[in-house]
Amino acid sequence: MTISHTWDSAAAQAGITELTPSSRMPVLFVGHGSPMNAIEDNAYRQSWQQWGQKLLTQVERPQLVLCISAHWITQGKGAWLTGMAQPRTIHDFGGFPDELFAQQYPAPGAPVVARQLAAELHQPHNQQPLGVDTDEWGLDHGTWSVLKPMFPDASIPVVQLSIDYSRPPAEHFALGQQLHKLRERGVLIVGSGNVVHNLRALQRTQSPLQAYDWAIEFDQMVAEHVNQGNLAGLSDFQQMGAVAHMAHPTYDHYLPLLYAAGAVGKDERAQHFNADFQMAAISMRSMLWGA
């Protein structure tokens, strides 16, 4: 990755160049599950389509989508923002049909705004500005698989925020708190991961209702924290016992929830949707605050 310190005229004219005041935009945490949800006509994809329509028609059109996906990990390098004018569609998976690899989401980036936000925000552990990636990443399937059904015309600029997996959970929540102020500047915050994500325990023949007991228990513990407004307490998930380790052998898919939760105001209550399971060990629970 490279940090760009100067911008040529073409880059400066690409996408939006500033954020303007708006009503307070919502925050979403989306359980994205299998990449196949991007193309299958199932209840998950249908719900993403419905929420996209609702946001556009009943709330306000976002000026920018800032997405925190479980699939962009910048281990030990701090948090980064995508800063390219035309982020590529990344097919970061294997063993799926050609139709899935053919999917494209040509949403524009926002290089000027990304650089502005990188300077405004800071790494919680050292107060340094965020990095801006101009050549390496793009939009991975944690982002485009849910945004394509929500905003199919791909006209809203999208910036991804990376996850430094080496930092403790509380710091991810703290960076999410910094994102709260962006909601009144037209930015829709979207965390994309899963409340429960254990690929080693997948049961491809089981019905969505036959999740493991430990998966159900952890999912309900998270839901209870959310419903009680104890969002900061979500950072202590590793203290939730053995079910936490079963739910997340690695917790990359949990961390996007902490960013979304950090961006939520104290007066906001969550609407839950897709509160069931795929393949017994992936919680599809999704939440929306502020709409």
Buried (B, 14 or more C-beta within 10 A) or exposed (E): BEBBEEBEEEBEEBBBEEBEEBEBBBBBBBBBBBBBBBBEEEBBBEBBBEBBEBBBEEBBBBBBBBBBBBBBBBEEBBBBBBBBBEBBBBBEBEEBEEEBEEBEBEBBBBBBBBBBBBEEBBBBBEEEBBBBBBEEBBBBBBBBBBBBBBBEEBEBBBBBBBBBBEBEBBBBBBBBBBBBEBBEBBBBBBBBBBBBBBEEBBBEEBEEEEBBEBBBBBBBBBBEBBEEBEBBBBBBBEEBEEBBBBBBEEBBBBBBBBBBBBBBEEEBEBEEBBBBBBBBBBBBBBBBBBB
